Amino acid sequence: MAPKSEHLMSLRAVRQLRRVRALYMAGVLLWMAAAAWSARVDPGSRQTWVCLLLLAVFSGLLTTASLLLSRLRAARSTAPAHHAAPRRAATPRHAGA
């Protein structure tokens, strides 16, 4: 059985990776739009290449975060579920028996 702190840490990691993945997705969309705009205005310029470089960086970060998130989800789903001990019916106890 995994320690409780490890389980909480994986839940935090999943939550944080979801937030970071959303941030990276926004970065990909932003740099895609900027690259398209700069390529339309001045094709082959330094600004276009910088936008494409940053688009590649954010795409790599998005891919890495997505892979880590899927691995954490897979590891969490294959782990045995922690179930509470079964409850037993309370039996009346007699003091003088």
SEGU-221184 format. One line per 10 residues: number of its first residue (from 1); their letters; for each residue x, y, z of N, C-alpha, C. Coordinates in nm, 4 decimals, decimal comma. Each point is the difference from the previous one (the first is absolute). Layout:
BEGIN
NUM) a) X:Y:Z:X:Y:Z:X:Y:Z; ...
end
This chain:
BEGIN
1) mapksehlms) 0,0847:-0,1172:0,0000:-0,0847:0,1172:0,0000:0,0893:0,1237:0,0000; -0,0317:0,0952:-0,0838:0,0777:0,1228:-0,0115:-0,0287:0,0904:0,1187; 0,1028:0,0712:0,0477:-0,0235:0,0945:0,1092:-0,0980:0,1087:-0,0424; -0,0682:0,0542:0,0994:-0,1017:0,1012:-0,0271:0,0615:0,1252:-0,0623; 0,1205:0,0372:0,0436:0,0630:0,1202:-0,0537:0,0331:-0,0170:-0,1483; 0,0343:-0,1228:-0,0413:0,0295:-0,0246:-0,1415:-0,1258:0,0170:-0,0843; -0,1125:-0,0465:0,0519:-0,1266:0,0134:-0,0716:-0,0388:0,1471:-0,0143; 0,0168:0,0760:0,1083:-0,0315:0,1426:-0,0057:0,0938:0,0727:-0,0952; 0,1257:-0,0425:-0,0030:0,0956:0,0638:-0,0883:-0,0366:-0,0266:-0,1457; -0,0457:-0,1209:-0,0313:-0,0380:-0,0280:-0,1380:-0,1261:0,0782:-0,0383
11) lravrqlrrv) -0,0923:0,0179:0,0938:-0,1190:0,0811:-0,0293:0,0394:0,1451:-0,0266; 0,0938:0,0519:0,0792:0,0482:0,1364:-0,0219:0,0695:0,0116:-0,1340; 0,0805:-0,1018:-0,0331:0,0724:0,0022:-0,1268:-0,0965:-0,0008:-0,1172; -0,1061:-0,0795:0,0083:-0,0994:-0,0042:-0,1075:-0,0683:0,1351:-0,0130; -0,0378:0,0590:0,1122:-0,0660:0,1311:-0,0028:0,0918:0,1064:-0,0603; 0,1266:-0,0022:0,0416:0,0941:0,0987:-0,0503:0,0287:-0,0220:-0,1484; 0,0122:-0,1248:-0,0417:0,0246:-0,0273:-0,1410:-0,1172:0,0428:-0,0865; -0,1214:-0,0122:0,0509:-0,1160:0,0471:-0,0766:0,0061:0,1512:-0,0202; 0,0365:0,0722:0,1054:0,0113:0,1458:-0,0116:0,1111:0,0391:-0,0971; 0,1145:-0,0669:0,0135:0,1143:0,0316:-0,0852:-0,0305:-0,0355:-0,1450
21) ralymagvll) -0,0717:-0,1111:-0,0200:-0,0363:-0,0400:-0,1360:-0,0892:0,1062:-0,0644; -0,0915:0,0560:0,0771:-0,0854:0,1068:-0,0526:0,0834:0,1239:-0,0352; 0,0977:0,0317:0,0828:0,0883:0,1135:-0,0272:0,0809:-0,0243:-0,1272; 0,0538:-0,1196:-0,0154:0,0781:-0,0317:-0,1192:-0,0875:0,0006:-0,1255; -0,1247:-0,0445:0,0139:-0,0914:0,0038:-0,1139:-0,0265:0,1448:-0,0417; -0,0174:0,0873:0,0971:-0,0187:0,1422:-0,0310:0,1248:0,0563:-0,0677; 0,1181:-0,0408:0,0462:0,1248:0,0448:-0,0628:0,0123:-0,0478:-0,1433; -0,0387:-0,1262:-0,0238:0,0038:-0,0529:-0,1369:-0,0933:0,0799:-0,0904; -0,1198:0,0253:0,0470:-0,0951:0,0759:-0,0813:0,0486:0,1425:-0,0252; 0,0554:0,0633:0,1033:0,0507:0,1359:-0,0144:0,1139:0,0066:-0,1013
31) wmaaaawsar) 0,0979:-0,0900:0,0130:0,1147:0,0049:-0,0900:-0,0346:-0,0466:-0,1405; -0,1031:-0,0845:-0,0111:-0,0467:-0,0388:-0,1335:-0,0611:0,1205:-0,0713; -0,0808:0,0754:0,0738:-0,0608:0,1202:-0,0579:0,1067:0,1038:-0,0326; 0,0968:0,0169:0,0900:0,1061:0,0987:-0,0238:0,0860:-0,0402:-0,1187; 0,0291:-0,1298:-0,0129:0,0802:-0,0459:-0,1134:-0,0753:0,0189:-0,1309; -0,1305:-0,0300:0,0010:-0,0796:0,0182:-0,1216:-0,0054:0,1481:-0,0387; -0,0178:0,0860:0,0994:-0,0093:0,1434:-0,0276:0,1326:0,0546:-0,0527; 0,1097:-0,0361:0,0657:0,1298:0,0529:-0,0435:0,0417:-0,0593:-0,1339; -0,0387:-0,1247:-0,0276:0,0311:-0,0593:-0,1305:-0,0805:0,0671:-0,1109; -0,1196:0,0454:0,0331:-0,0836:0,0676:-0,0997:0,0525:0,1403:-0,0289
41) vdpgsrqtwv) 0,0430:0,0686:0,1067:0,0464:0,1380:-0,0152:0,1383:0,0049:-0,0645; 0,0928:-0,0808:0,0527:0,1383:0,0024:-0,0508:0,0550:-0,1423:0,0007; -0,0255:-0,0766:-0,1065:0,0433:-0,1401:-0,0024:0,1531:-0,0124:0,0060; 0,0448:-0,0969:0,0783:0,1431:-0,0266:0,0098:0,0762:0,0949:0,0892; -0,0685:0,0865:0,0736:0,0685:0,0956:0,0866:0,0464:-0,0686:0,1283; 0,0845:0,0701:0,0732:0,0498:-0,0525:0,1266:-0,1146:-0,0192:0,0994; -0,0951:0,0914:-0,0021:-0,1152:-0,0089:0,0904:-0,0818:-0,1264:-0,0275; -0,0144:-0,0366:-0,1258:-0,0719:-0,1222:-0,0343:0,0723:-0,1218:0,0541; 0,1315:-0,0036:-0,0144:0,0773:-0,1150:0,0483:-0,0016:-0,0104:0,1520; 0,0023:0,1140:0,0664:-0,0087:-0,0020:0,1469:-0,1365:-0,0526:0,0439
51) cllllavfsg) -0,1049:0,0432:-0,0679:-0,1343:-0,0504:0,0327:-0,0085:-0,1501:-0,0231; 0,0575:-0,0480:-0,1091:-0,0013:-0,1432:-0,0274:0,0828:-0,0783:0,1017; 0,1113:0,0589:0,0441:0,0818:-0,0653:0,1027:-0,0774:-0,0104:0,1317; -0,0650:0,1074:0,0391:-0,0785:-0,0032:0,1238:-0,1215:-0,0912:-0,0130; -0,0570:-0,0090:-0,1183:-0,1081:-0,0946:-0,0246:0,0494:-0,1428:0,0193; 0,1196:-0,0303:-0,0494:0,0574:-0,1337:0,0171:0,0289:-0,0295:0,1474; 0,0495:0,0993:0,0720:0,0289:-0,0183:0,1431:-0,1279:-0,0294:0,0774; -0,1027:0,0801:-0,0215:-0,1256:-0,0224:0,0710:-0,0678:-0,1300:-0,0426; 0,0163:-0,0387:-0,1258:-0,0551:-0,1290:-0,0434:0,0703:-0,1155:0,0700; 0,1311:0,0102:0,0145:0,0753:-0,1027:0,0729:-0,0400:-0,0064:0,1464
61) llttasllls) -0,0172:0,1150:0,0619:-0,0426:0,0029:0,1396:-0,1405:-0,0576:0,0167; -0,0890:0,0322:-0,0933:-0,1359:-0,0529:0,0042:0,0009:-0,1519:-0,0159; 0,0800:-0,0497:-0,0905:0,0101:-0,1445:-0,0208:0,0541:-0,0692:0,1242; 0,1035:0,0566:0,0598:0,0587:-0,0587:0,1204:-0,0993:-0,0014:0,1149; -0,0699:0,1103:0,0206:-0,0990:0,0059:0,1080:-0,1136:-0,0988:-0,0239; -0,0428:-0,0145:-0,1240:-0,1071:-0,0943:-0,0308:0,0441:-0,1443:0,0232; 0,1230:-0,0319:-0,0390:0,0518:-0,1351:0,0233:0,0126:-0,0304:0,1488; 0,0517:0,0951:0,0759:0,0125:-0,0211:0,1445:-0,1368:-0,0161:0,0650; -0,0952:0,0773:-0,0442:-0,1348:-0,0095:0,0548:-0,0619:-0,1353:-0,0313; 0,0182:-0,0478:-0,1202:-0,0564:-0,1312:-0,0345:0,0690:-0,1113:0,0772
71) rlraarstap) 0,1301:0,0126:0,0240:0,0711:-0,1008:0,0797:-0,0463:0,0003:0,1448; -0,0222:0,1193:0,0548:-0,0482:0,0069:0,1375:-0,1406:-0,0569:0,0119; -0,0832:0,0263:-0,0987:-0,1354:-0,0565:0,0015:0,0047:-0,1517:-0,0112; 0,0873:-0,0514:-0,0864:0,0105:-0,1449:-0,0182:0,0539:-0,0657:0,1265; 0,0977:0,0618:0,0642:0,0564:-0,0561:0,1230:-0,1028:0,0016:0,1114; -0,0823:0,1043:0,0026:-0,1012:0,0095:0,1040:-0,1121:-0,1002:-0,0216; -0,0334:-0,0290:-0,1258:-0,1100:-0,0923:-0,0266:0,0411:-0,1452:0,0207; 0,1298:-0,0325:-0,0153:0,0442:-0,1377:0,0194:0,0307:-0,0308:0,1455; 0,0124:0,1013:0,0816:0,0273:-0,0224:0,1416:-0,1246:-0,0602:0,0658; 0,0223:-0,0902:0,0947:-0,1159:-0,0583:0,0664:-0,0764:0,1065:0,0784
81) ahhaaprraa) -0,1285:-0,0124:-0,0042:-0,0843:0,0979:0,0685:0,0087:-0,0221:0,1503; 0,0008:0,1077:0,0723:0,0027:-0,0078:0,1458:-0,1431:0,0020:0,0494; -0,0371:-0,1064:0,0632:-0,1353:-0,0081:0,0532:0,0068:-0,0020:0,1517; -0,0984:0,0573:0,0603:-0,0061:0,0010:0,1456:-0,0296:-0,1417:0,0490; 0,0353:-0,0245:0,1220:-0,0276:-0,1309:0,0578:-0,1511:-0,0215:0,0049; -0,0422:-0,1221:-0,0227:-0,1447:-0,0237:0,0019:-0,0564:0,0262:0,1391; -0,1167:0,0556:0,0023:-0,0643:0,0287:0,1279:-0,0703:-0,1249:0,0489; 0,0181:-0,0256:0,1239:-0,0657:-0,1162:0,0597:-0,1162:0,0484:0,0850; -0,1015:-0,0791:0,0031:-0,1152:0,0357:0,0815:0,0403:-0,0008:0,1456; -0,0406:0,1012:0,0700:0,0314:0,0078:0,1424:-0,0821:-0,1043:0,0754
91) tprhaga) 0,0705:-0,0803:0,0750:-0,0699:-0,1016:0,0801:-0,0136:0,0522:0,1424; -0,1130:-0,0214:0,0588:-0,0155:0,0469:0,1387:0,0896:-0,0823:0,0925; 0,0684:0,0713:0,0860:0,0879:-0,0681:0,0960:-0,0596:0,0139:0,1384; 0,0010:-0,1076:0,0692:-0,0560:0,0005:0,1345:0,1138:0,0014:0,1002; -0,0170:0,0814:0,0990:0,1053:0,0138:0,1000:0,0085:-0,1217:0,0915; -0,1089:-0,0603:0,0304:0,0040:-0,1095:0,0968:-0,0065:-0,1380:-0,0620; 0,0320:-0,0153:-0,1242:-0,0151:-0,1312:-0,0648:0,1100:-0,0904:0,0271
end
